[in-house]
């Protein structure tokens, strides 16, 4: 089920391809990670489940896009279970020196692509 939601979310996002810059893809992951960490409600209620799910799907979609830009094999089908692939990608990106933590004052909601 999660992989289907993630696949649909990727299809709904703005198109990305090789034109997406590494910097833009990293900024998008950082923004989504910040949103995920900052907006998760303190307690789990039936009303918070859709919010948490949407934030996780957004973050994972951004991770898949960054992985594509970096030439790392991934995709919605690998997110079963989600935490395993999320942790793998975070570790691989970290090994490549990519900091996924949002730097103070670096919040950007725009997606940038090269011309």
Secondary structure as a PSIPRED ss2 file (coil, helix, strand):
# PSIPRED VFORMAT (PSIPRED V4.0)

   1 X C   1.000  0.000  0.000
   2 X H   0.000  1.000  0.000
   3 X H   0.000  1.000  0.000
   4 X H   0.000  1.000  0.000
   5 X H   0.000  1.000  0.000
   6 X H   0.000  1.000  0.000
   7 X H   0.000  1.000  0.000
   8 X H   0.000  1.000  0.000
   9 X H   0.000  1.000  0.000
  10 X H   0.000  1.000  0.000
  11 X H   0.000  1.000  0.000
  12 X H   0.000  1.000  0.000
  13 X C   1.000  0.000  0.000
  14 X C   1.000  0.000  0.000
  15 X C   1.000  0.000  0.000
  16 X C   1.000  0.000  0.000
  17 X C   1.000  0.000  0.000
  18 X C   1.000  0.000  0.000
  19 X C   1.000  0.000  0.000
  20 X E   0.000  0.000  1.000
  21 X C   1.000  0.000  0.000
  22 X H   0.000  1.000  0.000
  23 X H   0.000  1.000  0.000
  24 X H   0.000  1.000  0.000
  25 X H   0.000  1.000  0.000
  26 X H   0.000  1.000  0.000
  27 X H   0.000  1.000  0.000
  28 X H   0.000  1.000  0.000
  29 X H   0.000  1.000  0.000
  30 X H   0.000  1.000  0.000
  31 X H   0.000  1.000  0.000
  32 X H   0.000  1.000  0.000
  33 X H   0.000  1.000  0.000
  34 X H   0.000  1.000  0.000
  35 X H   0.000  1.000  0.000
  36 X H   0.000  1.000  0.000
  37 X H   0.000  1.000  0.000
  38 X H   0.000  1.000  0.000
  39 X H   0.000  1.000  0.000
  40 X C   1.000  0.000  0.000
  41 X C   1.000  0.000  0.000
  42 X C   1.000  0.000  0.000
  43 X C   1.000  0.000  0.000
  44 X C   1.000  0.000  0.000
  45 X C   1.000  0.000  0.000
  46 X H   0.000  1.000  0.000
  47 X H   0.000  1.000  0.000
  48 X H   0.000  1.000  0.000
  49 X H   0.000  1.000  0.000
  50 X H   0.000  1.000  0.000
  51 X H   0.000  1.000  0.000
  52 X H   0.000  1.000  0.000
  53 X H   0.000  1.000  0.000
  54 X H   0.000  1.000  0.000
  55 X H   0.000  1.000  0.000
  56 X H   0.000  1.000  0.000
  57 X H   0.000  1.000  0.000
  58 X H   0.000  1.000  0.000
  59 X H   0.000  1.000  0.000
  60 X H   0.000  1.000  0.000
  61 X H   0.000  1.000  0.000
  62 X H   0.000  1.000  0.000
  63 X H   0.000  1.000  0.000
  64 X H   0.000  1.000  0.000
  65 X H   0.000  1.000  0.000
  66 X H   0.000  1.000  0.000
  67 X H   0.000  1.000  0.000
  68 X H   0.000  1.000  0.000
  69 X H   0.000  1.000  0.000
  70 X H   0.000  1.000  0.000
  71 X C   1.000  0.000  0.000
  72 X C   1.000  0.000  0.000
  73 X C   1.000  0.000  0.000
  74 X C   1.000  0.000  0.000
  75 X C   1.000  0.000  0.000
  76 X H   0.000  1.000  0.000
  77 X H   0.000  1.000  0.000
  78 X H   0.000  1.000  0.000
  79 X C   1.000  0.000  0.000
  80 X C   1.000  0.000  0.000
  81 X C   1.000  0.000  0.000
  82 X H   0.000  1.000  0.000
  83 X H   0.000  1.000  0.000
  84 X H   0.000  1.000  0.000
  85 X H   0.000  1.000  0.000
  86 X H   0.000  1.000  0.000
  87 X H   0.000  1.000  0.000
  88 X H   0.000  1.000  0.000
  89 X H   0.000  1.000  0.000
  90 X H   0.000  1.000  0.000
  91 X H   0.000  1.000  0.000
  92 X H   0.000  1.000  0.000
  93 X H   0.000  1.000  0.000
  94 X H   0.000  1.000  0.000
  95 X H   0.000  1.000  0.000
  96 X C   1.000  0.000  0.000
  97 X C   1.000  0.000  0.000
  98 X C   1.000  0.000  0.000
  99 X C   1.000  0.000  0.000
 100 X C   1.000  0.000  0.000
 101 X C   1.000  0.000  0.000
 102 X C   1.000  0.000  0.000
 103 X C   1.000  0.000  0.000
 104 X C   1.000  0.000  0.000
 105 X C   1.000  0.000  0.000
 106 X C   1.000  0.000  0.000
 107 X C   1.000  0.000  0.000
 108 X C   1.000  0.000  0.000
 109 X C   1.000  0.000  0.000
 110 X C   1.000  0.000  0.000
 111 X C   1.000  0.000  0.000
 112 X C   1.000  0.000  0.000
 113 X E   0.000  0.000  1.000
 114 X C   1.000  0.000  0.000
 115 X C   1.000  0.000  0.000
